[in-house]
Amino acid sequence: MSDTRITLAEARAYDRKRWLWPMGFGIIILVAAATVAGWLSGITVLMFAGPIMVYGIVPLLDFMIGKDSTNPPERVLDVLEDDPFYRYSTYIYVLVQLVLFIAVCVVVGTQPLTIWQWLGFVSTIGMLSGISINTAHELGHKNTAVESWLAKIALAPVAYGHFYVEHNFGHHKRVATPEDPASARLGESFWRFLPRTVIGSARSAWHIEKRRLARKGRPTWSLHNEVLQSWGMTAVLWIGLMAAFGVALLPFLIIQAVLGASLLEAVNYCEHYGLKRQKHDNGRYERCRPEHSWNNDHIVTNIFLFHLQRHSDHHAHPTRRYQSLRHFDEAPELPTGYAGMIVLAYMPWLWYRVMDHRVLAHYDGDIRLANLDPRNRDRLLAQYPPPAT
Amino acid sequence: MKKWQCIVCGFEYDEAEGMPDEGIEPGTKWEDIPDDWTCPDCGAPKDDFEMMEVD
């Protein structure tokens, strides 16, 4: 091997976004600062910094700043992967998020607030909790004890710990198939996808743990159950906060968790909408390939979500760290970043107008190849008649 | 004969059984499977498999 220091410097030079990655936690500090400033100054609108940033500023910045589609070359991937700089950004993120969450709980539990101030806090923390599920996702795929634990800690405030189990052993296995609760179907509105994915994912996580524990000869209801472990962490955190700052904190805790989970599921909705792995004659689905995920290279959302939008490479290499994920020319591309797309997802008529023809084009006009919503199957087949064979 | 498990999704490859559907004969050792082979369920590469303990 040649001098590894040169290789590390070289690898780093290939990452054009290198010094932007710490903005992942930088943005949430700015949002929290704006919220607190809004509370102290009485400029209550500032307290809605969370939703304003997610739904307004980030999509706008994506539009203004544009894309980065550069890839690190294959030979530097291993070095880039081992560079601790990137890991530390995610570790710091989790700690910052936890401190902010507890600090806001202290304020909400002990300070007199107007209804608008309360709504400002709950919506901003709800957004931050949603984004922290993404950070937990990055960490939860890694095979180290530190990262597994940080993933679980990040999911505790938002009460979404079962995601850790379901995502790896459920979603990655069934991605882009009709059986996956976390893959949206063509013609399925976000508002119908939301209950299906929330209920389906929780149920799936429970079954996965039940099966795993049964294989090891352990009962489902045991301390080894990772779903129960993570829900237990949420219970301890929430009950502890209520014991310290009053039971009146409960609506705040519940609403921020609902907002956070919905935000994450809105992102999930965009990731595989309408895409489907075809079934072989032997009953197995074809392997997950780049064409089964929607990608996007807009810089701001990618920084914010740790390259989640390089989603095809994520499914091809789920344990690969965010800095090494690559853009594929052949993968389907969304018109803008996930942040802008979720705003569309909330308005199904607009979403269908933007997305359905893209799914159709992806399958060369043969809508039968898409993951069709059974309720809208007949309508879609009539609307986009399949080519005669 | 050993078993290998995908650390991403839990898929198990059993050397004794192989995967005849994919042209991998029963008895094919893990090291003889091509490097570009991927997990049939989730698409993870061979590197993401770990040898399983034999129960």
Interface residues (C-beta under 8 A of the other chain):
Chain A: H141 N143 N168 F169 H172 K173 V175 R212 H280 N282 R284 R287 C288 R289 H315 A316 H317 P318 T319
Chain B: I7 V8 C9 G10 F11 D21 T38 C39 P40 D41 C42 G43 A44 P45 D48
